[in-house]
């Protein structure tokens, strides 16, 4: 057989040759370092036979693909260690039944049916066994069995592997990987031996997982692990995990009294407490000011709509599974609003429109409802009722690019103001093999091209993701990286030639004839709930001064300083600053500590000296200022910082 190397050079090999054979032909040192190969663009290990005419590139531990290989093999090492762990307890190794063990972001997991529950307290012992397996540098071996042989291996012993084999296509190769007596059904790929795995991994937790994601099937235990090339990468990731726990918006939401989700109200339906509602209203005010300045008109639409409205738009048939059931009333049917756009379309269609009116920009902070599955709900970031900073721009085809650029500018302004400038753009286009999309191919191609041209004009780097478009048009999503380096999809902009067609929207052009407008859907925040949840974690609850629910706490040292403390607070209130006075009989240090725990940006302490000189002792969380300054100067400084949204 013949294969080709990256430089195009052909290499003659015997039939059944592997990447290991290729590496040995190139050099002895490469054969020693080889951990896998890229074969016709696909990741192979050194054991799998190569196809005739393949293009082969050998990979070593220096290549990024190495990470996938060792994480996959670590899943097998985990399964072997669990079997040994229970064998030491007196169980037969076959009492541990194995589901699947894939590679995931940052690590791996394995679904296991064990003879007794695995707890988080067991993980250090299992992890220790895994390290021992790595040190033994066990060589891996790949082999293939017929369907009958493979089934005979597991029938009556492991129902999960038996089912996996039975579900494989008749013509699919059934391969196994073995390391010192431990064997697993697996497609691969893997590293050549356990000694090729870097020892920088950690088992993180155990969770329940239904077999094959079906809640009617057995519940298995999913053991998760993370793994990296270096100790520094592992340590950084573990720090991120701990920091993420501290920043968890659900935890901070309780501690800072921002929001709650009450089971009596309903799952996924947040209640905004006064402090959280302050943050929410400030963001709404910020966005409203920007929209009015940019020529948007504000509208309000109901929380329900006729089922026929959403059938016409396509939202009901396309997203029926994620919507609340229709509300049947005699001969009428209504739906809790899943989207704002059909309502805005009907506002546009309320009377004839001229090209002179376009672009028409309609904006609304509209609450919508989606029936997310219970297991997918997560604090504010995955809810069933949420408010979008939604707007729909109706424009002529010639205006699309300019309007898209204007929305890009607004979205980037929002991120800059909130200190979230580490972001990337992702263009979602159609998946050519899917039938979920509506509309003409030519209009899809035009919309996709217009989005790409707009990004290129402002120098915004982007990736293109097939299958990520809305059913009615392509979109541009902003993926923001937070303070911990985690990525979140936030703002979105969509170009839509299809809904105007479905609703037969028109405008009268300069020629006096009817023409079809184009719609641009946009929501820089996405949803207020999700956006605020992400902001809480990004800032670790320490909102910038302009956004903080309580901006200043005034701390009188003793009761005799209360009158002046209230005078200070009144001066701040009159200047528009949100302020509280701590009137409790606690000691000063306790009051300061509590204000710091509540992450209040500025603490002003007043005592005898401050009363006599009409000053305040400033303690600023962000600037770290510790100084005594005239009250009037402090008020002016705070007002300037708030107005600048610093």
C-alpha positions, 0 to 999 in steps of 0.5 A: 500500500502507498501513503503520502507524507505532509510534503507529498512524498509517497511511502510504500508500506505492507498492507495493514500498516499503521502510523507506528510503521510510518514513524519508524520508516521516517526515523527511529527518534520519531517512532519513539516520540509518536503518540498518534497521527492525522490521517486524511484529516482524522485523528488516529492512534498508532495502532489503527491500520491505515487506509490505502492512499492516506495522507499521514502526519505523525503527531507527538506530545508537542501537537495540540491533538495529543491532549485528546488522545491522553484524555481519552486514555485516562477515561480507560485508566479511570474505569480500570482503577474503579474495577481495581478499587471494588476488587480490593473491597471483595467484589468480582471485577465483573460486578463493575459494569461500564457505560461510555467514557468520552473526552469532554472539554478540559477532561473526560468522564466515565458512566459506571454501574458499580456494586455500591455507590461511588462517593466524592470521598472515594475519588482520592483513592481511585485517583491514586490507583490511576497514578499507579497505572500511569507509572506502570507504563502499561502498553495498549493493544488494539484488536478487532472482533466479529459481532458474534465474538464481541457479543459473547464477550459481554452477554450476561455480564454487561448489559450496557456494552451488549446494547452498544454492540447490538446498536452498531451498524452491521458493517461497522468494525468492532474494536477493543483496547486492552491494557494489562488485562483491562479491556474496553469496547472502544473506537479509539484513538488512544496513546500508545501506553499509559506512561505517555499520559501526563500525570496532571489530572484530577477527579472532580466529582460524581453525578447521576446520569441516565443511561443514554440520556433516557430518564426511563433507563437505569441511573449510572454514576458519572465520574468526572475528571480534568486533565492537562499537559502541565501542572501549571495548566491543572493548577490554573483550572482548579483555581478557576473552579474554586473561584467559580464557586465563589462567584456562582451567581446563585450563591451571590444572589442569595448573599447580596439579596439580588433575586430568588427563585421560589418553588411556590412561584414556579421553577425557572421564574425569578423574583427580583428583590429590591437590590437586584431590581435596581441593577436590572432597572439601571441596565434598562435605563442605560439601554433605553437612553442609547436606543432613543439616542440612536433613533429607536421607538419604544413599544409594549406588547402583551405577554400572550398572543393568538396561536395563529400569530405564531403559526404564521411566523413559524415559531409554533411549529418550529419550536413547539417542544420548547414552548408552554402548551397553548391556552385553549379558550372556547373557540380561541387558542393563545400562547405565552409569548415565546418571541417578541418579533411577531408582535412587532411585525403586526405593529409595522403592518398596522398601516401602509408604510413608505420608504421615507419612514424606513428604517423603522426601529421598534424596541421593547423590553419584552418578557417571553416564556420558554418551557425549558426542561427542569434539569436544564434550569440554572439560576438566572442563566437558564430560566422559563421567563425572561426579558429581552432587550429586543428590537426589530429594524424594518429597512430597505435592502439597501439599508441593511449593511448600514443598519447592521453596522449601527447595531454592531456599534451599539453592541460593542459600546455595551460591552465596553461600558461594562468592561467586557471587551474580551469577546469574539464574533460567531456567524451562524449560517444554515446547515445545508443538510438540514430541512429546518430552515425556511426561505429562498437560497438566494436570500440566505446567501445574500444575508450571510454575505451582508453579515460577513461584509459588515464584520470585515468593515469594522475589523471584527474577527469572526468564525462561521458555524454551520447549523447555528442560524435561526430558522428564518435567517443567519445571525451574528452572536457575540461570545464574551470571555469573562474574568475567569476566561469562561465563554458566554454567548450574549448579544445577537444580531440576525438578518431576516428576509423570510418573516417579512415574506411570511407576513406579506409586509410591504412598503411603497418605494420611490417608484410607487410600487410595493416592495418587501422590507428586510428585518434585523433582529437584535438584542445586545444583552440577549436576556436581562436575566442571563446577562445579569447572572453573567455580570454577577459572576464576572464582577464577583458581585462587585458591580461598578459604582454606577451599577451597584444597588447600594453605592455608599454606606455611611458608618457613624462611629458612635450614636452621637455621630448619627445626625451628621451621618444622616446629613451626609446621606441626604447630601448624597441622595440629593445628588442621585447617589444610592446610600444607606446609613448603618444605624445599628449599635454594632462596633465600627469595625463590624459595620465596615466588615458587613458593608465590605461583605455586601460588596458596597463600593464606597464606605464613608466613616464619620466621627468627631473629626469629620463632624467638626470639619464637615469631612468624611473618611473614604474607603473605596473598594475599587480605587483602594483610597483611604483618605479624609476629604471634604464632603462636597468634594466626595459628592462631586467625585461620586456623581462624576464617576456615576455619570461617566459609568466608569 
